[in-house]
């Protein structure tokens, strides 16, 4: 099972700079951190060179401590008898602090990075710019990065980036004019948000997070609220059946179906909810869709519910403690009313997950939806893809420069009072209190009709089992992606549901 290879905390560039500063102020010399970082970089580089039988290394060094890491790595690789050249953007006599001291320790070949030749090189170390980059690369640096990328594509040789591929914004994952396309990236202490958010994630290649002597206790004063979405993050909260339990203790999820022509999406959600652990699942169906829904379902119960009034009758049963609404519902005023019924304040806890048409129906008046989500009697999770997010959260999805998906999801959760599961290959889950998780991987085979409806059902099942809303959404996103990875090529939505038991076996084994 792909447990996270990284520590769970994810830092912004400002938080990382603070961790560096606190460590140095505690008495650890900056050069000691740089030597440790370069040693980790050298280990990764040596492994690649041994695998490819390469000997010739070009190290591209920038003007800051990222370049300093490169100078030290060059010295260490030369000591291992690799043929190493350094190409610098900045003359060594213009460097300051630890970067200058690192450059002074390099006694080998040194040339201008703008004039360097990649011919005959087996591997390039990109130590130009790190996660602290706060501007677009200048034209000369962009030209160098573009030459490096072209060389990599043409020769199929490896590029290893220090900290983050140069040109990737360490906090947002945005491309600052141009960015290195790395085969591997070695970062330090904790991964940064820019490593996990697209498009930056696609430039990192294989990501290694190395320990270099910064103590985890430096995080205690930072109020870190962003985490890697991995089982270690939510596994202790994952509901498991108890020997003394029964089906009602595992929760009763209600899934709302659309009309006769649009029933498949809700059935996918209902089946997924049952496979994801809900003790009972009922499909609330319009009368005209009852025959098709009833004939297609066995383990899932079907009850008539016409419009908002009919849904209210079904929800009068307090045992139905989670409702999923939106897949195949239809975009209409009646859908808005049904959502409002599902979110009506009650004296008992009832969770809800809203997807698809339950979101789009409020496009013209999102504040109407947010009033309902804020008043709901239990946790609410919304699961928009990018198009639905843009329609519902236009203000949060604005065009402010370098605004990240993480920022947008957090703003959406704050204004709505709901947990927002912002779908995509870099799925972000954000809670109203500022907590967020980022999924580090997702199978491209998930790009298939109905996969989002399955995810809605998995969220509903975990909510029905009374899992915390934020953790339930994070867990559901991971389980959904893991099932798709296990099944692989040829995946359709039904296959995700069928593979969920295998995911459960893995998770129960991990928690044993």
C-alpha positions in Angstrom: 0.0 0.0 0.0 1.4 3.4 -0.9 1.8 4.9 2.5 3.3 8.4 2.4 7.1 8.5 1.9 7.0 12.0 3.3 6.3 13.5 6.7 2.6 14.6 6.9 3.2 18.3 7.4 3.3 20.4 4.2 5.0 23.8 4.4 4.8 27.1 2.6 8.1 28.7 1.6 7.7 31.2 4.4 7.3 28.4 7.0 10.4 26.6 5.6 12.4 29.8 5.8 11.3 30.1 9.4 12.3 26.5 10.2 15.8 27.2 8.7 16.1 30.4 10.7 15.0 28.8 14.0 17.5 26.0 13.5 20.4 28.3 12.9 19.4 30.5 15.8 19.4 27.4 18.0 23.1 26.9 17.3 23.3 24.7 14.2 25.6 26.5 11.6 24.0 27.2 8.3 26.9 25.5 6.6 26.2 22.3 8.5 22.6 22.3 7.1 24.1 22.9 3.6 26.5 20.1 3.9 23.7 17.7 5.0 21.5 18.9 2.1 24.3 18.4 -0.4 25.1 14.9 1.0 21.4 13.9 0.5 21.6 15.3 -3.0 24.8 13.4 -3.7 23.3 10.1 -2.6 20.4 10.5 -5.1 22.7 11.6 -7.9 25.2 8.8 -7.3 22.4 6.2 -7.4 21.2 7.5 -10.8 24.7 7.6 -12.2 25.5 4.0 -11.0 22.2 2.8 -12.7 23.0 4.6 -16.0 26.8 4.1 -15.9 27.2 7.9 -16.2 30.3 9.7 -15.0 30.0 13.3 -16.3 28.0 15.8 -14.2 27.2 19.4 -14.8 26.0 21.4 -11.8 24.0 24.6 -12.5 24.4 27.0 -9.6 22.2 30.0 -8.9 22.9 33.1 -6.7 21.5 31.9 -3.3 21.7 29.0 -0.9 20.2 26.7 -3.5 23.4 27.4 -5.6 25.4 26.8 -2.4 23.9 23.3 -2.1 25.0 22.8 -5.7 28.6 23.9 -5.1 28.9 21.5 -2.1 27.4 18.6 -4.0 29.8 19.2 -6.8 32.7 19.0 -4.3 31.3 15.7 -2.9 30.8 14.2 -6.3 34.3 15.1 -7.4 35.6 13.4 -4.3 33.8 10.3 -5.5 35.8 10.6 -8.7 33.0 11.7 -10.9 33.9 14.2 -13.7 32.2 17.4 -12.5 31.9 20.9 -13.9 30.1 23.8 -12.3 28.2 26.5 -14.4 27.2 29.5 -12.3 24.7 32.2 -13.0 26.5 34.5 -10.6 30.3 35.0 -10.3 31.5 33.6 -7.0 32.8 37.0 -5.8 29.3 38.3 -5.9 27.8 35.6 -3.6 27.2 36.2 0.1 27.0 34.2 3.3 26.9 30.4 3.2 26.6 30.4 -0.6 29.9 32.3 -0.9 31.6 29.9 1.6 30.3 26.9 -0.4 31.6 28.3 -3.7 35.0 29.0 -2.1 35.2 25.2 -1.4 34.9 24.4 -5.1 38.3 24.1 -6.8 37.2 22.5 -10.0 36.1 23.8 -13.4 33.8 26.8 -13.2 32.1 28.4 -16.2 29.2 30.8 -16.9 25.8 29.1 -16.9 24.7 31.2 -19.8 27.5 29.8 -21.9 27.5 26.2 -20.8 27.4 23.3 -23.2 25.3 20.3 -22.3 27.0 18.1 -24.9 28.7 15.0 -23.4 27.0 15.4 -20.1 25.5 12.4 -18.4 23.5 14.2 -15.7 22.7 17.8 -14.8 22.1 19.1 -11.3 19.7 22.0 -11.3 20.7 24.2 -8.3 19.6 27.5 -9.9 16.6 28.6 -7.8 14.9 27.0 -4.8 11.5 27.3 -3.2 12.2 30.9 -2.2 11.8 32.1 -5.8 9.3 35.0 -5.6 9.4 36.4 -9.2 9.4 35.2 -12.8 12.8 34.1 -14.2 14.5 36.8 -16.2 14.8 36.2 -20.0 18.4 34.9 -19.7 17.5 32.4 -17.0 14.4 31.3 -19.0 16.6 30.7 -22.0 18.9 28.6 -19.9 16.0 26.5 -18.5 14.5 26.0 -22.0 17.9 24.8 -23.3 18.2 22.4 -20.4 14.7 21.0 -21.0 15.4 20.6 -24.7 18.7 18.7 -24.0 16.9 16.4 -21.6 14.1 15.6 -24.1 16.6 14.9 -26.9 19.2 12.9 -25.0 16.9 11.2 -22.4 19.6 12.0 -19.8 18.6 12.8 -16.2 18.1 16.1 -14.4 18.1 16.3 -10.6 16.7 19.5 -9.1 17.7 20.8 -5.7 14.8 21.6 -3.4 12.4 22.3 -6.3 12.7 22.5 -10.1 13.9 26.0 -10.9 11.1 28.2 -12.0 8.4 26.4 -9.9 6.8 28.6 -7.3 7.4 26.8 -4.0 4.0 27.8 -2.5 1.6 27.8 -5.4 3.1 25.3 -7.8 2.8 27.9 -10.6 5.4 28.2 -13.3 7.4 31.4 -13.1 8.0 32.1 -16.8 9.7 28.7 -17.4 10.6 25.7 -15.2 13.0 22.9 -15.3 11.6 19.4 -16.1 13.3 17.3 -13.5 13.6 13.5 -13.3 14.1 13.6 -9.6 13.9 16.4 -7.0 15.5 16.4 -3.6 13.9 18.6 -1.0 14.6 19.0 2.6 12.8 18.6 6.0 9.3 18.8 4.7 7.7 18.9 1.3 6.3 22.3 0.2 2.8 23.0 -1.2 4.4 23.8 -4.6 5.7 20.2 -4.8 2.2 18.8 -4.6 0.1 21.3 -6.6 -0.1 21.3 -10.4 1.6 22.2 -12.6 4.6 22.2 -10.3 4.1 18.6 -9.3 4.5 17.5 -12.9 7.9 19.1 -13.1 9.4 17.4 -10.0 9.7 13.8 -11.2 10.4 11.5 -8.3 10.4 13.5 -5.1 12.7 12.7 -2.1 12.4 14.6 1.2 15.6 14.4 3.1 16.3 15.0 6.8 19.1 17.5 7.2 19.2 18.2 10.9 16.1 20.5 11.4 14.2 19.3 14.4 10.5 18.5 14.1 9.9 20.7 17.2 10.4 23.8 15.0 6.9 23.1 13.6 5.3 23.6 17.0 5.0 27.4 16.7 4.0 27.4 13.1 0.4 26.2 13.3 0.8 24.0 10.2 -2.6 23.3 8.6 -1.7 21.6 5.4 -1.0 17.9 5.2 -0.2 15.1 2.8 -3.4 13.1 2.2 -2.1 9.7 3.2 -3.5 6.9 5.5 -1.3 8.0 8.4 -3.2 11.2 8.5 -6.7 9.8 9.0 -6.3 6.1 9.6 -6.9 6.3 13.4 -10.3 7.9 12.7 -11.3 5.4 10.0 -14.5 3.6 11.2 -14.3 -0.2 11.4 -17.1 -2.6 12.3 -17.3 -3.8 15.9 -18.2 -7.3 16.9 -21.1 -5.9 19.0 -22.3 -3.6 16.3 -25.2 -3.9 13.8 -26.1 -2.3 10.5 -27.6 0.8 12.1 -24.4 1.5 14.1 -22.6 1.7 10.8 -25.0 4.4 9.6 -27.8 4.8 7.1 -27.0 6.8 4.0 -29.7 8.2 1.8 -28.9 8.9 -1.9 -31.3 11.2 -3.9 -32.0 10.1 -7.4 -32.9 12.2 -10.4 -35.7 11.5 -12.9 -36.2 8.4 -15.0 -33.6 9.4 -17.7 -30.9 10.2 -15.2 -30.8 7.5 -12.6 -27.4 5.8 -13.2 -25.3 8.4 -11.4 -27.3 8.1 -8.2 -27.2 4.3 -8.3 -23.4 4.5 -8.6 -23.3 6.7 -5.5 -25.6 4.3 -3.6 -23.6 1.2 -4.5 -20.3 3.0 -3.6 -21.8 4.0 -0.2 -22.6 0.4 0.6 -19.2 -0.9 -0.5 -17.5 1.9 1.5 -19.0 0.7 4.8 -22.5 2.3 5.3 -24.7 -0.3 7.2 -27.7 0.6 5.1 -28.2 2.7 1.9 -31.6 3.9 0.6 -32.2 5.5 -2.8 -34.8 8.2 -2.7 -36.4 8.0 -6.1 -39.0 10.0 -8.0 -42.1 7.9 -8.9 -41.3 7.9 -12.6 -37.9 6.4 -11.9 -39.0 3.8 -9.3 -39.3 0.8 -11.8 -35.8 1.3 -13.3 -34.1 2.0 -9.9 -35.9 -0.9 -8.2 -35.1 -3.4 -11.0 -31.4 -2.4 -11.0 -30.7 -2.6 -7.3 -30.8 -5.4 -4.7 -28.7 -4.5 -1.6 -29.7 -0.9 -1.9 -33.3 -0.1 -0.8 -35.5 2.2 -2.9 -38.1 4.6 -1.5 -40.4 6.9 -3.4 -39.7 10.6 -3.0 -41.2 13.2 -5.4 -39.6 16.6 -5.1 -38.7 18.5 -2.0 -41.9 17.4 -0.2 -41.3 13.7 -0.8 -37.7 14.0 0.2 -38.7 15.6 3.5 -41.0 12.7 4.2 -38.2 10.1 3.7 -35.7 12.2 5.8 -38.2 12.3 8.7 -36.6 8.9 9.6 -33.9 10.0 12.0 -31.9 6.9 11.4 -30.9 8.2 8.0 -27.9 10.2 9.2 -26.2 11.1 5.9 -27.6 12.2 2.6 -25.9 12.4 -0.8 -27.5 14.6 -3.3 -26.6 15.9 -6.8 -25.5 13.2 -9.2 -28.1 13.0 -11.9 -30.4 15.3 -10.0 -30.9 17.9 -12.7 -30.3 21.6 -12.7 -33.5 23.3 -11.5 -35.2 25.4 -8.8 -36.7 22.1 -7.6 -33.2 20.7 -7.1 -32.4 23.8 -5.0 -35.4 23.1 -2.8 -34.4 19.5 -2.4 -30.9 20.5 -1.3 -32.4 22.9 1.2 -34.5 20.1 2.6 -31.5 17.9 3.0 -29.7 20.7 4.9 -32.7 21.8 7.0 -31.6 22.2 10.7 -32.7 19.3 12.9 -32.4 18.3 16.5 -30.1 15.4 15.5 -26.9 15.1 13.5 -27.3 14.5 9.8 -24.4 14.9 7.5 -24.6 15.7 3.8 -22.4 15.5 0.6 -23.3 17.8 -2.3 -22.1 17.2 -5.8 -22.8 17.9 -9.4 -26.3 19.4 -10.0 -26.7 20.1 -6.2 -24.0 22.7 -6.7 -24.7 23.9 -10.2 -28.3 24.6 -9.4 -27.2 27.4 -7.2 -24.9 29.1 -9.8 -27.1 32.2 -10.0 -27.3 32.6 -6.2 -24.5 30.8 -4.3 -25.2 32.7 -1.1 -28.5 30.9 -0.9 -26.6 27.6 -0.8 -24.1 28.9 1.7 -26.9 30.0 4.1 -28.1 26.4 4.0 -24.7 24.8 4.4 -23.9 27.0 7.4 -27.2 26.1 9.1 -27.0 22.3 8.4 -27.4 20.0 11.3 -24.2 18.1 10.6 -21.0 18.3 8.5 -21.4 19.2 4.9 -19.0 18.1 2.2 -19.0 19.6 -1.3 -17.2 17.8 -4.1 -16.8 20.1 -7.1 -14.6 19.6 -10.1 -13.0 22.6 -11.7 -16.0 23.6 -13.8 -18.4 23.3 -10.9 -16.0 25.2 -8.6 -15.8 28.1 -11.1 -19.6 28.3 -11.4 -20.3 28.2 -7.7 -17.2 30.0 -6.3 -16.5 32.7 -8.9 -15.0 35.0 -6.3 -12.7 32.3 -4.9 -11.7 31.2 -8.4 -10.6 34.7 -9.5 -7.7 35.5 -11.7 -5.4 36.9 -9.1 -1.8 36.2 -10.1 -0.3 32.9 -8.8 -3.4 32.0 -6.8 -3.2 28.4 -5.9 -5.8 25.6 -5.9 -5.1 25.3 -2.2 -5.9 29.0 -1.6 -9.1 28.7 -3.6 -10.3 25.7 -1.8 -9.6 27.3 1.6 -11.6 30.4 0.6 -14.5 28.3 -0.6 -14.6 26.4 2.6 -14.5 29.6 4.6 -17.3 31.3 2.8 -19.6 28.2 2.7 -18.9 26.8 6.1 -18.5 23.4 4.4 -15.7 21.0 3.7 -14.6 21.5 0.1 -13.2 18.5 -1.8 -11.8 20.2 -4.9 -11.4 17.3 -7.3 -8.6 16.8 -9.9 -5.3 15.1 -10.2 -4.1 17.2 -7.3 -7.3 16.9 -5.2 -7.4 19.4 -2.3 -9.7 19.0 0.7 -10.2 22.1 2.8 -12.1 22.7 6.0 -13.7 25.9 7.2 -11.2 26.0 10.1 -8.3 26.2 7.6 -7.1 22.6 7.7 -6.3 21.2 4.2 -4.9 18.0 2.7 -3.4 17.5 -0.7 -3.6 14.1 -2.5 -0.1 13.4 -3.9 -1.1 11.0 -6.7 -4.1 9.9 -8.7 -4.6 7.5 -11.5 -5.3 9.0 -15.0 -7.8 6.2 -15.5 -10.1 8.1 -13.1 -11.0 10.4 -16.0 -14.1 8.3 -16.8 -17.8 8.9 -16.6 -19.3 8.3 -13.2 -16.1 8.3 -11.2 -17.1 11.4 -9.4 -20.5 9.9 -8.5 -18.6 7.0 -6.9 -16.6 9.4 -4.8 -19.8 11.1 -3.6 -21.0 7.7 -2.4 -17.7 6.9 -0.6 -17.9 10.3 1.2 -21.5 9.7 2.2 -20.6 6.3 3.7 -17.8 7.6 5.9 -20.1 10.5 7.0 -22.8 8.0 7.9 -20.3 6.2 10.0 -19.8 9.5 11.9 -16.3 10.2 10.7 -15.1 13.8 11.0 -16.2 15.7 7.8 -12.7 16.8 6.8 -11.1 13.5 7.6 -13.9 11.6 5.8 -13.5 13.7 2.6 -9.7 13.2 2.7 -10.0 9.5 3.3 -12.6 9.1 0.6 -10.4 10.9 -2.0 -7.5 8.6 -1.1 -9.6 5.4 -1.2 -11.1 6.4 -4.5 -7.7 7.0 -6.1 -6.2 3.9 -4.6 -9.0 1.7 -6.0 -8.4 3.2 -9.4 -4.7 2.5 -9.1 -5.2 -1.1 -8.1 -7.6 -1.7 -11.0 -5.5 0.2 -13.6 -6.1 0.3 -17.4 -9.6 -0.1 -18.7 -11.2 1.3 -15.5 -14.9 2.3 -15.5 -16.8 3.7 -12.6 -18.2 0.3 -11.6 -14.7 -1.1 -11.3 -13.9 1.5 -8.6 -16.8 0.2 -6.5 -15.8 -3.4 -7.1 -12.2 -2.7 -6.0 -13.1 -0.9 -2.7 -13.0 -4.2 -0.7 -9.4 -4.6 -1.7 -8.7 -1.1 -0.5 -10.5 -1.9 2.8 -8.3 -5.0 3.3 -5.2 -2.9 2.9 -6.3 -0.3 5.3 -7.5 -2.7 7.9 -4.2 -4.5 7.7 -2.3 -1.2 8.1 -4.4 -0.3 11.2 -4.1 -3.8 12.8 
